[in-house]
Amino acid sequence: MFQTSSWFMWAILSAIFAALTAIFAKIGIQNINSDMATLIRTCFIVVILAVYVWGTKKWTNLESLSLKTWIFLGLSALATGVSWVCYFRALQIGDASKVAPVDKSSLVLIALFAFIFLGERPPIKDWIGIAMVAGGVLVLALKH
């Protein structure tokens, strides 16, 4: 059914592991400052990814990377770090079932940013789905 080159398969796996991330993080940050928890999680990620990249022989000569690659991967890392700090803080003080969907409203922003900066033009049915996600986030975020 799924091929290893299928973007959809990888996206589903990403969603599954993102869901597990929220649950595991909510349990793990009960007795620790959320910023320290983010640092510990990041250290685990660095080690796991380094072993994975080395073990699968995907290591690249870092000197061969362009300045543009370095700049945009650096900006991506900065955005990721800030996102994680905010996410863990939200998880520490809020319910995972509310924090995670609001966090995933990034889908709406990704669609808008991809339209503006990357020239992507999703069809109308995709925009309807994106609007539904935005509406769902609003319903979850509104106080009773």
SVG drawing of the C-alpha trace seen along z (x, -y; Angstrom):
<svg xmlns="http://www.w3.org/2000/svg" viewBox="-19 -36 54 38">
<polyline fill="none" stroke="black" stroke-width="0.4" points="0.0,0.0 2.7,-2.5 6.0,-3.0 9.0,-4.3 9.1,-7.2 5.5,-8.2 5.2,-11.6 1.9,-10.6 3.3,-7.6 6.0,-9.8 3.4,-12.5 1.2,-10.0 4.2,-8.7 5.1,-12.3 1.6,-12.8 1.7,-9.6 5.1,-10.5 4.0,-14.1 1.0,-12.8 3.3,-10.5 5.6,-13.5 2.8,-15.4 1.8,-12.6 5.4,-11.6 6.3,-15.2 3.3,-16.0 4.2,-13.0 7.9,-13.9 7.7,-17.6 5.6,-17.1 8.6,-17.6 11.0,-19.7 11.1,-23.2 9.9,-23.2 13.0,-24.9 15.3,-22.3 13.0,-19.6 13.4,-21.0 17.2,-21.0 17.2,-17.4 14.9,-16.4 17.1,-18.2 20.2,-16.4 18.5,-13.1 17.5,-14.1 21.1,-15.1 22.5,-11.8 19.7,-9.7 20.0,-11.6 23.8,-11.5 23.7,-7.7 21.0,-7.3 22.8,-9.5 26.1,-7.8 24.6,-4.3 22.7,-4.8 25.8,-6.3 24.0,-9.5 26.8,-11.7 27.6,-14.6 30.8,-16.6 29.7,-19.8 32.2,-21.9 30.3,-21.1 27.2,-22.8 26.4,-26.2 26.1,-29.3 22.4,-29.5 21.9,-25.9 23.7,-26.9 21.7,-30.1 18.3,-28.5 19.0,-25.4 20.2,-27.8 17.0,-29.8 15.0,-26.6 16.8,-25.5 16.2,-28.8 12.5,-28.6 12.4,-25.0 14.1,-25.8 11.7,-28.7 8.7,-26.5 9.8,-23.8 10.4,-26.1 6.9,-27.6 5.3,-24.1 6.8,-22.7 5.8,-25.7 2.2,-25.4 2.2,-21.7 3.4,-22.3 0.5,-24.6 -2.2,-23.3 -3.9,-20.1 -2.2,-18.1 -5.5,-17.7 -5.8,-21.4 -2.2,-22.5 -1.3,-20.0 -4.2,-21.0 -3.4,-24.7 0.2,-23.9 -0.8,-22.1 -2.6,-25.2 0.8,-25.9 -0.7,-24.0 -2.7,-27.1 0.4,-29.3 2.5,-26.9 -0.1,-27.1 -0.2,-30.9 3.7,-31.2 4.1,-28.6 1.6,-30.7 3.4,-34.0 7.1,-32.9 7.2,-29.7 4.6,-30.4 2.6,-27.3 -1.0,-27.4 -3.2,-24.9 -6.5,-24.1 -9.7,-25.5 -10.6,-22.2 -7.3,-22.4 -8.0,-26.0 -11.4,-24.7 -9.7,-22.1 -7.2,-24.6 -10.0,-26.9 -11.7,-24.0 -8.5,-23.4 -8.4,-27.1 -12.0,-26.9 -11.4,-23.8 -8.5,-25.5 -10.7,-28.5 -13.4,-26.2 -10.8,-24.5 -9.2,-27.8 -12.3,-29.6 -13.2,-29.5 -16.4,-27.9"/>
</svg>
